Amino acid sequence: MKLIGKDKPIHDARGKAAGFVKYAGDVTLPNMAYIALVHSTIPHGCVKEVRTERALGVPGVYGVFHCFNTTARTYNRYRSNFAQNLPGEERVFTDYVRFVGDRVAAVAACDQETADKAARLVEVTYEELPFSIGFDDTLSGRNCLAGERPVRDEFFTEIGTQPDDDGLIEVTTVSEMPRLHHATMEPHACVVDCDPYQQQLTVYSPNQAVHGIRLVLADFLEMPYHRVRVVKTTMGGSFGAKQEWFLEPAAALIAKTLGRPVKLVYSREEAMVCSVVRGAMRGEVRSKFKPDGTLISLSMDVLLDAGAYIGNAADYIRALSGKPFRCYRIPYFRFCGRVISSNTPVSGAFRSWSAAEEAIMMERNFDEAARQLGIERIELRLKNVLLSGEADRKSGVPLENIRVRDALEQGRTSFRWDELVQADRAFNESSPRYRRGVGVGCGGHGNTYYPRFNDYGEGRLGLNEDGTVQATLTLHDHGCGTVTAMRMIIAEVLDIPDTSVYLAEGDTAVTPVDYGCFASRTTFVLGRTAYDAATALRDEILDRTAELFSLTRGSLRLENGAVRCRDDECVNITLEQLAQASMLKLKRNVCAQAQFNNTSNPGVTGVHFAHVEVDTWTGFTKVLDYLAVQDIGQPINPAMCAAQIQGAAQMGCGAALREKMTIGKDGRCTESLSKYHLFLATDLPDIRVLLLSDGRSEEGPFGAKSIGEISYVPAAPAVCGAVNDALESALGTLPYDPDCILKYLAEERDS
């Protein structure tokens, strides 16, 4: 292959490096109004009065919008396709606030400074209600209104036959994970342009589902779908933060009311508090093993705090129940999931969609089981991981050529696991201050919605007059190179340079209806769609050439941007010549369309290894070495895959060692990066990456599988396992930050 498997920069790398690329916050339109939101200052209560006189008196203010002068219609921020039957949970501006940061009002003004100034003058009177901020006070019903239950949703599933306990060793572990901020470089932003004469709204937004936003806005504003256009703008990162809708409904309502364009951009504080977070979770895992280490049964009881609104929590916790089956062989499985709603920031999508949390719980249990059984940690995993040819027991879908066992074995050798274990033991015996340890984390994920939804994609390609290719797919590039990967797939099939393919991102006025960038489906589903569309265009090119020269398709080949005859060297026509000849002589464009619906969801897995050093005097942990082994099938753009994995490792280290959003006794959440301790690139060693490409998929383009979410799944478990190995501990509450470690060491000394 000429392009597939080769390193390529992302399509807008030069523009970003030069500061030329435009983000949503850079969009400026004539006659634009700027919006500043007024957020609730209490965690739970009713709005009794909103006084706007002082704000309206500021020169340049176009209007103040609040719960008493706007629609009471509701919408669901999580809804992204028409088939989701979800109740409306939120008003754009609410009179019943559920957390500090809930939207109460907004000011629209001639510039941002004026809007911010006027917003500070809006006076809101509340009737305060009892509130809850944690698992226990929420379960007690502290914040429940009359008729409400603390548990808002409950899910139970059981797979297999419960075994006889005779001779089995039971291992129980409890893990607790805090809220996490997505920490995208670009905050949430959107611009909505209103044409009152055409009754048209155009929304510019960095998002993961242009058609999802169109659906929600059109239904909420009672507009026909074709009157709402949503354009995906350049995105500065998402990790799930930009796949739910809370800016767009507010901005669209104000734009339609004023009849002018508006811009709404969140501050970092608003992005942390008022958007979505990874929800707090507590989980108990009870496993039963044979003495030889064979896993016989697994039970999980998981509690998810959805925050102020349920949002995606019901789906999120159900998805978690299927994630163990993407990596391990589990004869009997029992799962109970409960969702509670506290007066805290709303939980939402986060990279891996619960697989990372499942892996933290699962891998902690495996480490403890290895200790109790006296079996080496990697050996215990090797005994229980899924093998090629096995199926996902929950969905029944074959996992095809899954390579998690190879990832464990090759990683063990490349990481020098056995040598490090011995070296760390000697080091720890001689060091009075530092402790070293190694950890391993395994995880699995999917590549598509299938079989939950019958996933599909649509693509259209055509030749321009100069022989370049115009491609249309509904893509949502997060900044990681999706556009480049799709161009490479198309160009490989057509045997042309990838620079000869034009491909923009999602635009509901131009690109076909699509689910969006969820479930790691882009490369697997849309990549295959691009492949099929390119194959159809290649066939069309050969057919049009055959028609022009009175030949058969089989006698022709497409090579290096030209069509040649296998038997007649005189037949040699470039794509530019063909496009023009088809228009002039055949009176038709050279174009093709393809729709692809997958019927598989192969296993995609990762195994990460971490070596850490814990300072027992300060509680700080240093990551000494890190290796990520990923089973992803054929990498389309290996450099892009490596970058995804390295970023995921950095996120995982942060989740394991530093990051948490805390809620104060007044209900206020962490609202500044100065108090939310991110793991920086300078804190890490070189992240080594090993790609296993022999476990190729049957349906993915060129055998590719997914990478974006699976690369995050094993990261935190590997680091947590290394810390517990270093301290000979069984820490269960993340993050393992200095406070956590020093508290544990103090308790050990006291005991």
Salt bridges, closest charged atoms under 4 A:
ASP12 OD2 - HIS11 NE2 3.68
ASP12 OD1 - LYS16 NZ 3.41
GLU49 OE2 - ARG51 NH1 3.32
GLU53 OE2 - ARG51 NH2 3.68
GLU90 OE2 - ARG77 NE 2.53
GLU90 OE1 - ARG103 NH2 3.30
ASP95 OD1 - ARG91 NH1 3.59
GLU123 OE2 - ARG54 NH1 3.62
GLU127 OE1 - LYS48 NZ 3.72
ASP136 OD1 - ARG282 NH1 3.43
GLU148 OE1 - ARG152 NH2 3.23
ASP153 OD2 - ARG318 NH1 2.61
ASP165 OD1 - LYS288 NZ 2.76
GLU176 OE1 - ARG282 NE 3.06
GLU186 OE1 - LYS242 NZ 2.97
ASP219 OD2 - ARG79 NH1 2.74
GLU222 OE2 - ARG73 NH1 3.61
GLU270 OE2 - HIS39 NE2 2.72
GLU284 OE1 - ARG286 NH1 2.38
ASP301 OD2 - ARG286 NH1 3.00
ASP301 OD2 - ARG334 NH1 3.36
ASP305 OD2 - ARG179 NH2 2.88
ASP315 OD2 - ARG452 NH2 2.77
GLU357 OE2 - ARG278 NE 3.76
GLU363 OE1 - ARG381 NE 2.80
ASP367 OD1 - ARG381 NH2 2.86
GLU368 OE2 - ARG371 NH2 2.48
GLU376 OE1 - ARG412 NH2 3.71
GLU379 OE2 - ARG412 NH1 2.64
GLU390 OE2 - ARG329 NH2 2.87
ASP392 OD2 - ARG326 NH1 3.13
ASP406 OD2 - ARG403 NH2 2.53
GLU409 OE2 - ARG405 NE 3.47
ASP418 OD1 - ARG412 NH2 3.25
GLU419 OE1 - ARG416 NH1 3.29
ASP424 OD1 - HIS611 NE2 2.92
ASP455 OD1 - ARG521 NH2 2.88
GLU458 OE2 - ARG460 NH1 3.33
ASP477 OD2 - HIS11 ND1 3.90
ASP495 OD1 - LYS2 NZ 2.89
ASP498 OD1 - LYS8 NZ 3.00
GLU505 OE1 - LYS232 NZ 2.84
ASP507 OD2 - ARG229 NH2 2.57
ASP514 OD2 - ARG521 NH1 2.82
ASP532 OD1 - ARG528 NE 2.80
ASP539 OD2 - ARG553 NH1 3.71
GLU540 OE2 - ARG544 NH1 2.45
GLU540 OE2 - ARG588 NH2 3.45
ASP543 OD1 - ARG553 NE 2.90
GLU547 OE1 - ARG544 NH2 3.08
GLU559 OE1 - ARG557 NE 3.32
GLU559 OE1 - ARG564 NH1 3.88
GLU613 OE2 - ARG436 NE 2.74
ASP615 OD2 - ARG433 NH2 2.75
ASP625 OD2 - ARG688 NH2 2.77
ASP631 OD1 - LYS705 NZ 2.98
ASP683 OD2 - ARG658 NH1 2.74
ASP694 OD2 - ARG403 NH2 3.20
GLU709 OE1 - HIS445 NE2 3.84
ASP725 OD1 - ARG377 NH2 3.44
ASP737 OD2 - LYS660 NZ 3.47
